[in-house]
C-alpha cells in the first residue's frame, strides 16, 4: 500500500498508530495494514535508490509519485590531455568526442544533480585535474600555475580522484581531512562564506562515497536470497538496480536453489534482511532472538 524510508524503523512504523494529527488522510490505509516489510540499507543514499527503483516499477495507492524527485546523474572522469577533469553527466556515452575510451571512466549512479556537482567541486578543490590539461590559455593557464599543476600531474590526480570515487576508505579519509582543514582555515580567517561552501562540499562528498550498491552501472541481472525461520527473502536486481523483493514461507531444503545461486558478496546483505523479515513476521526462533539481545541495537 505504501513504500517509504526511515532512519528509525520502529519510530516510523509506530507513528501510524499514534496521533496522526495532520495526516488523518492516512487513517483508511492504517486500517488495512496486514504486515510491514523492511529492508536494511547501508546508507541514506542506498535507501533512496531502493525506494526510487521500487516506485519506478509500481506506484502503490498511498504513494503520490512514481520514482523520486532527485535527478539521476553519473560522474565522468576524463584523463585525456585535451579535456581532463570531472564532469557531471546523465549518460555514460562519449561516442564521437574523439577522446580515447581508455582516458574516460564513469562512476555512479548518484541521486541529486546539485549535490553531486558540489561533490565534484570538492574533489577538484583538492585534486585539480581540470588544470592539468595541455591546452590551457590565458586565465586558465595562470590559475593552473597558481595551483602548481601541469600536464605531468594528470596521472597522479586522476588516480587520486578514481580512488575516492571507488570509495577507497583511505582515499576518502584523506580527501575529507584536507577539505576539513581548508574549511577550518577559512573560518579562522573569518571567510565564512568559503567555509560554508566547503562544508557543503564535504556533505556532498559523503553522499557520493557512502556505501551504496543497490544501483550500479553494470546493468547486471541477478537474484539474491536469504532464509531464516522458514522464510525466504528474494531480492531482484534488474539492469543493475535492486527493484523489488519477495517473501515466501518455504523450508530450508526448498530454499537451497535460491541460496546457492546468491553471489558470495551478497550473502551478508541477504541474510541480514532475512533475519529482519523473520523478526517482523514474528517467526524468529528463541535462540536467534536471544543472540540479538546480546548485541548492539541495530535499525529496529
Secondary structure as the mmCIF struct_conf table of DSSP 4:
data_model
#
loop_
_struct_conf.conf_type_id
_struct_conf.id
_struct_conf.beg_label_comp_id
_struct_conf.beg_label_asym_id
_struct_conf.beg_label_seq_id
_struct_conf.end_label_comp_id
_struct_conf.end_label_asym_id
_struct_conf.end_label_seq_id
BEND BEND1 UNK A 7 UNK A 8
HELX_RH_AL_P HELX_RH_AL_P1 UNK A 9 UNK A 14
HELX_RH_3T_P HELX_RH_3T_P1 UNK A 15 UNK A 17
BEND BEND2 UNK A 18 UNK A 18
HELX_RH_3T_P HELX_RH_3T_P2 UNK A 21 UNK A 26
HELX_RH_AL_P HELX_RH_AL_P2 UNK A 27 UNK A 32
BEND BEND3 UNK A 42 UNK A 43
HELX_RH_AL_P HELX_RH_AL_P3 UNK A 44 UNK A 57
TURN_TY1_P TURN_TY1_P1 UNK A 61 UNK A 62
BEND BEND4 UNK A 65 UNK A 67
BEND BEND5 UNK A 69 UNK A 70
HELX_LH_PP_P HELX_LH_PP_P1 UNK A 71 UNK A 71
STRN STRN1 UNK A 72 UNK A 78
TURN_TY1_P TURN_TY1_P2 UNK A 81 UNK A 83
STRN STRN2 UNK A 85 UNK A 89
BEND BEND6 UNK A 90 UNK A 91
TURN_TY1_P TURN_TY1_P3 UNK A 95 UNK A 96
BEND BEND7 UNK A 97 UNK A 97
HELX_RH_3T_P HELX_RH_3T_P3 UNK A 101 UNK A 103
STRN STRN3 UNK A 104 UNK A 111
HELX_RH_AL_P HELX_RH_AL_P4 UNK A 113 UNK A 126
BEND BEND8 UNK A 127 UNK A 127
HELX_RH_3T_P HELX_RH_3T_P4 UNK A 129 UNK A 132
BEND BEND9 UNK A 134 UNK A 134
HELX_RH_AL_P HELX_RH_AL_P5 UNK A 138 UNK A 147
TURN_TY1_P TURN_TY1_P4 UNK A 148 UNK A 148
HELX_RH_3T_P HELX_RH_3T_P5 UNK A 151 UNK A 153
HELX_RH_AL_P HELX_RH_AL_P6 UNK A 154 UNK A 165
TURN_TY1_P TURN_TY1_P5 UNK A 166 UNK A 167
HELX_RH_AL_P HELX_RH_AL_P7 UNK A 169 UNK A 188
TURN_TY1_P TURN_TY1_P6 UNK A 189 UNK A 190
HELX_RH_AL_P HELX_RH_AL_P8 UNK A 192 UNK A 209
BEND BEND10 UNK A 210 UNK A 210
BEND BEND11 UNK A 214 UNK A 214
STRN STRN4 UNK A 215 UNK A 215
BEND BEND12 UNK A 217 UNK A 218
STRN STRN5 UNK A 222 UNK A 228
TURN_TY1_P TURN_TY1_P7 UNK A 229 UNK A 230
STRN STRN6 UNK A 231 UNK A 238
TURN_TY1_P TURN_TY1_P8 UNK A 239 UNK A 240
STRN STRN7 UNK A 241 UNK A 249
HELX_RH_AL_P HELX_RH_AL_P9 UNK A 252 UNK A 261
BEND BEND13 UNK A 262 UNK A 262
HELX_RH_3T_P HELX_RH_3T_P6 UNK A 264 UNK A 266
HELX_RH_AL_P HELX_RH_AL_P10 UNK A 267 UNK A 281
TURN_TY1_P TURN_TY1_P9 UNK A 282 UNK A 282
HELX_RH_AL_P HELX_RH_AL_P11 UNK A 286 UNK A 293
TURN_TY1_P TURN_TY1_P10 UNK A 294 UNK A 294
BEND BEND14 UNK A 295 UNK A 295
#
